[in-house]
Amino acid sequence: MNNEHALESAVGGLLDIPRSVETPSLVVDLDRVQTNLDEMASFAREHNVALVPHVKTHRTPQFADLQMRSGASALCVAKLSEAEEFRRSGFRTFVMAYPIVGEEKFERAKRFVRDFF
């Protein structure tokens, strides 16, 4: 390590962060992310279960794409608005974590299915 980088403690190890990165910042170790995704996909295959990660932990199409390319069969969403946003980003398979409540949201869900599928 030189003076241009700082080692920051993170769950599972240290991150080598360039000192030019302003804090606070979101720093992601993509190699570690991919390793975790691969491990979860392997676990799901070994146990013959579908891998349906919840998007609330990241709420980004970029991470959802990594999850789907790594073996997820669908994306789990908490709200209809999340499904709508991820559908606009090209995702097509969702599991709703919670029931849709209320006539207005139910009608919106019907439109979502009709318009996007």
C-alpha positions in Angstrom: 0.0 0.0 0.0 1.2 3.5 -0.7 0.1 6.9 0.4 -2.4 7.1 -2.4 -4.6 4.3 -1.0 -6.2 3.6 2.3 -7.2 0.3 3.7 -10.7 0.4 5.2 -12.1 -2.4 7.3 -15.2 -4.0 5.8 -17.2 -7.1 6.6 -15.2 -10.0 5.2 -11.9 -8.2 4.8 -10.2 -4.9 3.8 -11.0 -2.7 0.9 -8.1 -0.9 -0.8 -9.6 2.6 -1.5 -7.8 5.3 -3.4 -7.4 8.4 -1.2 -8.8 10.4 -4.0 -12.3 8.9 -3.3 -14.2 11.4 -1.2 -16.0 10.1 1.9 -18.6 9.1 2.5 -18.8 7.1 -0.7 -20.2 3.8 -1.7 -17.3 1.5 -2.5 -18.1 -2.0 -3.9 -15.6 -4.8 -4.3 -17.1 -6.4 -7.5 -14.9 -9.5 -7.2 -16.3 -10.1 -3.7 -19.9 -9.4 -4.9 -19.5 -12.0 -7.7 -18.0 -14.6 -5.3 -21.0 -14.1 -3.1 -23.4 -14.4 -6.0 -21.7 -17.5 -7.2 -21.9 -19.1 -3.8 -25.6 -18.4 -3.4 -26.3 -19.7 -6.9 -24.3 -22.9 -6.1 -26.2 -23.3 -2.8 -29.6 -22.9 -4.5 -28.6 -25.5 -7.2 -27.3 -28.0 -4.7 -30.6 -27.7 -2.7 -32.8 -27.6 -5.8 -34.4 -24.3 -4.9 -35.0 -21.2 -6.9 -32.8 -18.2 -6.1 -35.0 -15.1 -5.8 -32.9 -12.3 -4.3 -34.7 -9.3 -2.8 -33.8 -6.0 -4.6 -34.3 -3.8 -1.6 -30.7 -4.4 -0.6 -29.4 -2.5 -3.6 -32.4 -1.1 -5.7 -30.2 -0.9 -8.8 -30.6 -2.5 -12.2 -26.9 -3.1 -12.4 -26.9 -5.4 -9.3 -30.1 -7.0 -10.4 -28.4 -7.8 -13.7 -25.5 -9.4 -11.9 -27.9 -11.4 -9.8 -29.8 -12.7 -12.8 -26.7 -13.5 -14.8 -25.4 -15.4 -11.8 -28.4 -17.7 -11.5 -31.3 -15.9 -10.0 -34.6 -17.1 -11.5 -36.5 -13.9 -10.6 -36.3 -10.7 -8.5 -38.2 -10.3 -5.3 -39.8 -6.9 -4.9 -41.5 -5.3 -1.9 -43.7 -2.9 -3.8 -45.4 -2.6 -7.1 -43.3 0.5 -7.8 -40.1 -1.5 -7.6 -41.5 -4.1 -10.1 -42.4 -1.2 -12.4 -39.0 0.4 -12.2 -37.1 -2.9 -12.7 -39.4 -3.7 -15.6 -38.5 -0.4 -17.3 -34.9 -1.6 -17.0 -35.7 -4.8 -18.8 -36.4 -7.3 -16.1 -39.5 -9.5 -16.6 -39.8 -12.0 -13.7 -40.8 -10.9 -10.2 -42.0 -12.2 -6.9 -44.0 -9.9 -4.8 -42.9 -10.1 -1.2 -46.1 -8.7 0.2 -49.7 -8.7 -0.9 -51.1 -5.9 -3.0 -53.7 -4.1 -0.9 -56.3 -1.7 -2.0 -58.4 -1.4 -5.2 -56.3 1.3 -6.7 -53.0 -0.7 -6.4 -54.8 -3.8 -7.5 -55.9 -2.0 -10.7 -52.4 -0.7 -11.2 -51.0 -4.2 -10.8 -53.4 -5.4 -13.5 -52.3 -2.6 -15.8 -48.7 -3.5 -15.1 -49.2 -7.1 -16.1 -51.3 -6.2 -19.2 -48.9 -3.4 -20.4 -45.6 -5.1 -19.8 -46.4 -8.7 -20.6 
